[in-house]
Structures are given as structure tokens and as C-alpha cells.
Amino acid sequence: MNGELRVVPLPGIGEVSAGDDVAALILAAAGTVLQDGDVLVVSSKIVSKAEGRTVGAQDRDEQITAQSRRLVAARRTPGGLARIVEAAAGPVMAAAGVDNSNVAPGTVLLLPVDSDASARALRSALAAGTGLRLGVIVSDTAGRAWRDGQTDFALGCAGLSPTEDLRGENDTHGQRMEVTIRAVADELAGAADLVKGKLSGVPVALVRGYGDFVLPKDEDGPGAAALLRPAASDWFRYGQVEAVRWALGVDPELVEAPTAPPGPVLDRLLRAVEVALAAPSPLPGVAAPVCVVNVEEAGLFVVPELPADPVALGALAQRLSAAAWSEDLTVTITLEPRGLRLLPG
């Protein structure tokens, strides 16, 4: 589609509370402006509030844990522990989408339980009120790997093809495209965010000009779940530190998260040693040595409590090297009569 695209804010919705009819609020704000083929992008915040997803929480971290399926990366920051997780709601995002902005003190707002289902219900109610063929996107805000800043994305959608598969088409030079699948729902959510906003109090925007992607009234489509990358094809399932810890057989959540930016060298080195010693030996029939750690002027020593198998010590040295690398450290490891000596540098 190469036609004109219009993005229009719908002000006047106001504060939303549990039990409110979001569809009715949108129709009141839109008046008679809606047309067949329009897409409505609705902030997940007002959907969550209407669905009663506001919960009391003196400790936001507990709610983040409860709403997380899998830890992807964690860093300690001046503001506390920052976690990127696979949220119970589906996407990989910061803090599982648990939000404490624009809510009463002592409470947090959780994402909808099933944002695609929320989008379908909202679309059905809007269609009943207008008779129009509409698309609905429930949007939320997230950061992106390797990019600063945040943008909105489709947390849920209904009545809209969430992607456009261009594979097999020829480009302007006649070359066959092999990998291009446009994330249409995400692009529309990002465009709508330019006229919505937390500070302006506009949680809904109308996008016009993309009607070719709006499905017939009796078809809701696969939803935004179709945009979630399967685990088998995720090249970056864990952060650097977390990936190394999993590879070494250590649950990343059992060891203190590193700081961002990196903390003192000794703290990082001691944490690397803790990781290296935390899991059993990967060598069949060879017991991992039980060790103590000594910090001395001559370096950091990992000392076996009993004489250790040389093969087990060699495996431990490799684990120490890998764990240190995940802390952005290069270490020199030497075998001395008392044990393994580690020097960063």
C-alpha cells in the first residue's frame, strides 16, 4: 500500500476505572468520524484499568517476578534491579510490563491477561456500535535491543493482518526478496504513539489509510501473538551474562545480577568465581572439586579443600575463564601448588 496514511488523536476519554466500557468511551470520543477500514490503536493502560488489572503492591519487584515466565537479562542500576523478561502476557520486555506510572501510590498496573482477546472483545463491541469493519490494536511501550529510546508496539490486535509477507516478491531491481516480513501492526502502533501520550492524556488514536489490511467483520485474524518469535528461532534468548551462566549450568537468578555500568573488578571477579563453582562438574565420573576462595595481595586463589583431579581442575579453569568473560573480564589462570591463581588483565 502506497497511499496516504492519516493518524488522528481521539481526546476526551479521560480517566478509566475498573468496569468501564472502553468501547463506549472510544465511540463517544470519536463521534461520527469513524469510517470503514479504520484502525483504532488503544493504549493497553486503559484496557488494563477497565479489566481491573490494578493491584496493590508495596513491592513492585514481587509483581514483576509473578508476571515473568523467564529471565532474559538483569542488571543492578542506581534505581534498583532492572530486568528484561519474557512476560506472562507474551512479549519479551522490561519489568514484565508492570507499570507504576499514572496509577495511585502503592499500586501497580499489570498488562491484560490476554491482549489479543481484549482486542477481539473491543472490536466486537465497536462493530456492534457502528456496523463498521474496523481493526483494533492494543499497544504498549517497550525498548529495543541495540537501540536507545522506546516505541509502541502491538501487544494485541484483532481484525488486522499483523504482518505483510513480502517473501517471494521481486524488488524494484527484479531481485527476489527472501526474508522481508513487515511488522504492520507494530508499525501502526508506533505511528499512533506520535499523537498519543502519557502526558497528553490521549490513550487512543485512529489510523486511516490502511484499510486493505483490515479483515472482514467475521475474521479477527491471528492476533499479535503471531509476532512473537518462537524460542527455537531466537538467536538472543539470554543476555551475555545470563547466556554464559545457563551454559555453565547455573540458574542466572541464583547469582547476584551484575551492575550497569560494570562495578569494581574484584566484585565482578568474585561473582565469576561464584558462578564457576555453583554447578556440578560437567565431566561424567569426575567430581567437581570443593573449593574455598582466598583474596590476597598476590591475587585471587581458588583452593581445593582436598587434592583435586587434574582434569577437574582443568575444567574448573575453563569455567572460570568463561564466567569472567561474561563479566567483561579477561583473566590469567595459573596452576600453583595451592590451587588456581586468577589475575584480571
Helices and strands as residue ranges (DSSP letters): E 6-9, H 22-30, E 39-43, H 44-50, E 54-56, H 60-66, E 68-77, E 80-87, E 92-94, G 95-97, E 107-109, H 115-130, E 135-144, E 147-158, E 164-165, E 181-182, H 184-193, E 204-208, G 211-213, G 224-227, G 231-233, H 240-247, G 252-254, H 265-278, E 291-296, E 299-304, H 310-326, E 331-336, E 339-344
